[in-house]
Amino acid sequence: MPITRIDDTRLDALRGEARDRDRLRANDNLHPELTDPVQRMLNAFEPGTYVRPHRHGSPPKWELFLALSGAAACLTFDDSGMVTERCEIRAGGPLYGAEIPAGTWHSLAALAPGTVLFEIKPGPYAPLTDKDFADWAPEEGGAEAAALEAWMRGAEEGERWSR
């Protein structure tokens, strides 16, 4: 197997895919199979893409994000939708990455065009049990989802999303 390279050419292509998609995001799996015990991927996303607040389920899993380009807000929530913690990760720092604890409600919001994050989490990936979506968070695609995404870009600890 050859070395898997993460370079400007790869990141530029992924950023272009994200810009061209309706959802404004694209991922590039580095792990060879969904059954891999360590999931590794590049996620490109643009401001305006909605990552519905969720936690990783059965069994609970952690996630680690590192900013390769751009910037993102990492938010954790309580069961009612109140922000319990917020940090901003940026390529070039001062905070480069964040690890979300297992079983924690969370989301990400792109703060800059061309944002690419490296994500790592335990596998295997099981589509039916990978994500548990927060009941208080609207489904993707509606006006409320766009409003929540815009709110998350500036939300602070202690604030609660309300419809």
N, C-alpha and C positions, 0 to 999 in steps of 0.2 A: 504494500500500500504506500502511495506517495504521501509526503507531508501535506497536510491541509493548510493552505495559505490564506491569510486574511490580510488583504492589501487594498490599496486605493481603488484599483480596478474593480475588485469584488464589491467594496462598499459603494462605489459610484453606481454600479449596476443595480444594486439593491435599493439605493435611494431613488433611482429613476423608476423602478417598479412601484415603489410606495407612492410616489407623486402621481403616477398614471392610473392608479386603482381608485375606485369609488370609495373604498374604506380608508384610503390614505395610509396603508401599511402593507408591509411584506416581510416575510421571514425566510431565512436560509438555514436549514437544518445542517449542522455539521456532524451530528451523530448519524451512523450509517443506517440504523433501523429504529422504528418506534419502540422496539423492545429493549433498546440499549439501556443499561442501568444508570447511565449519566446522560441526561439530555442537554445538548449544547447547541445554541442557535444564535444567529444574528437577527435582530428585529429592527427594521427601519420603520419609522412612523413620523408623520407630519402633524403639526398643530391642527386640531379639528377631528382627528381620529378618536373614536370613543372606545376605550377599554373598560367594559362593564366591570364594576367592582365585584371581586370574586375571592375565593380561597381555594386552595388545592386540597382535594378531598382524599379519600379513602385509600391508604392511610394519609394523614396530613403531611404535606411536603413544604419545604422551604424553597425560596428562589433567590438567586443572586443576580444582580444587574450591574454591569460596568458600562460607562458611557464611552463609546469610541468616537462619536462625533455628535455635535449638538448638545442638547440639554433636556432633561425630563424631571418632572415632579413625581416623587414616589410618595404615595399616601397610604396610610393604614387607617382603618375605621373600626368603630365598635359595632355591635349588632344593630344599632338604630341609625347608622349613617353618619355619626359624629367622627370627625377627623381626630384620631388619637396621636398620630405623628405624621409630620411632613418633612421631607428633605428634598433638595434639588441636587441631582447628579449632573456633572458637566464634563465633557472631554476637556482636559487641561486643568481640571480641578476648580476650586480646592477640594470638593468632594467628588470622587471619581465613581463611586459605586455604593450600593446598598444591598443588604441581605434582608429579605422579608422572612420573619419567623414562620414556621410551619403552622398551618391552621388559621392564619391571620387574614381578615378581610383586607384587600388592597386593590390599588389601581395605579396606573401610570398616565401621565398627561405630557405630551410633547410640548416643550417650551420654545423650541427653535426648529426652523425648517432643516431637513436633512439629518434628523436625529437617528443615530444607530446605536443600539444597545446590544452588548453581548450578554446572553442569558444562560444560566446554568441551573439545573435542578435535578433532583433524583428522578430516575425513570422507574419502570417503563411508562410510556405514555399510553393511557387507556382512555379513549375519547368519552366513554360513558361516565367515568368517575373522576376525570381530571379536574374539573372545575365545578364548584358550587357557587352559583350566582347569588348576590345579595338580593333579598326580597324588596328592599327599599329602592333599588337601582333600576331605572327603566331599561327595557330591552333595547338592543341596538336598532338604529334606523329611524327612530321617531324624534319629534321636536324636543321632547323631554330629555332624550339621550344627548342631543346637541347642547342643551342647556346645562346638563350635569357636566359634560366634558369642559365647557367653558368655565364653569364654576370651579372645577378641580384645578385648573391652571393657576388660580389665585387663592384657593381655599387654605385656611390656616388651622392650626391645631385648636380644638375646642368648637369649631364651627360645624354645623349639622346641615346636611342636604335635606331640603324639604321640597316636595313637588308643588 
